[in-house]
Amino acid sequence: MSLCSLVAQTKIATSSDTISFVKFSPDAKIILMGKERGFVVKFGKALVSIRADSEELLCPLSEYLKEHIVESKTFDAEIDLGLKKIFSPIPTHSRLVLRYFAVKIFYLRGTMYFTDFRSYLTLYPDGKRAIGFISPDTLEESGTHFFTHTFFTLALFEILRHHGVYFIHSAGLISPEGTCYLFPAEGGQGKSTLSLYLIRQGYQYLSDDVIFLEGDSKDLRVLGFRKLSHLSEELLPRFAELKALRNARNLDGKGKKIVDLDLVYPGKRVEQMSGKFIIIFPKRVSESASRLKALSALEGFHLLVSQSPFAFINPCLAHRHFQIIRDLLSRSRVWSMESSSDWIERPELLNELLSEASSVVQSQSFAEGRCDLERGTG
């Protein structure tokens, strides 16, 4: 049963002065609170309450975040959303700090403003409260996927930074020998393709797209964003287990299919990893042979920051964000990878490249011991 169906069935039984938890998946709860309905999500140690006055907002958000929904009456931050057109609340002297596709982020004295100039979300300086007004025009013209995966996600990730959880655009996998690999890269550089080939060769995966950093130099943890994957339609014929998904839901005409990797590769996902890391920045090239190049920590720092675009936008959080990236690099060996099509035709070449990176690390006594991981329950 979908969450939207569940809400529709339970709204009559919910009064304005009661709070009830309704179970809609093995480890997820939704809270019904009178006219406002919502749920609490957990990323690392951070708990965020999300409430909305409309099922048009709540249903797609709950579906998108369902693997992170937990039962909790307490939380560290809250987001309140209303389906309503409003005039812009952004002060004219605010500073534009980030453009991300159709979303603009403005900053003024610690307050962040997120907008596509139809919808507006305001995040207050302490990072504990955000209020958003989502215009029906955003949903109709840009689609619910834009609302959930871009507009809302940008605000959520900024809230998480206030509570010590920092986003990086990266895949994360663990080899059968226990070596932790991170593959930070922008879209289109092959993170999902790499992940699929490695999962088929016995690797476990944290995420094929988004990871979070939490902790400090003594206890740094890498967490995954449990969400549906977006796989190129060109990938499906290459894998027998994916051919049945050719009729899967399309991603808004972008030539990608929406796929639940937990169903395709059950038991292969891990919740978090820690220890020593090998960081490889893949970049697609037209050359005939893929190759690795060792990078300095400084080069790695600049590349990691480029895959964590929030680092600069709020000066109150920038120091902590930069520090956790430095903490990650202090326990990592960093490479760039010119990624050709040769390993797609001969997957064993990919293993040879990763073995090369791992053996150099081990020969330098850089990564003593195995990667520590916590297995997923899916």
PyMOL commands that set and color helices and strands:
alter all, ss='L'
color gray80, all
select helices_A, chain A and resi 3-10+55-68+136-142+144-162+191-200+236-238+240-247+261-264+297-306+309-312+315-330+342-345+348-363
alter helices_A, ss='H'
color red, helices_A
select strands_A, chain A and resi 20-25+28-33+36-43+46-52+69-70+77-83+95-100+103-108+111-115+120-123+129-134+165-174+180-184+204-207+210-215+220-224+229-232+256-259+270-274+277-284+291-294+332-339+372-375
alter strands_A, ss='S'
color yellow, strands_A
deselect
rebuild
show_as cartoon
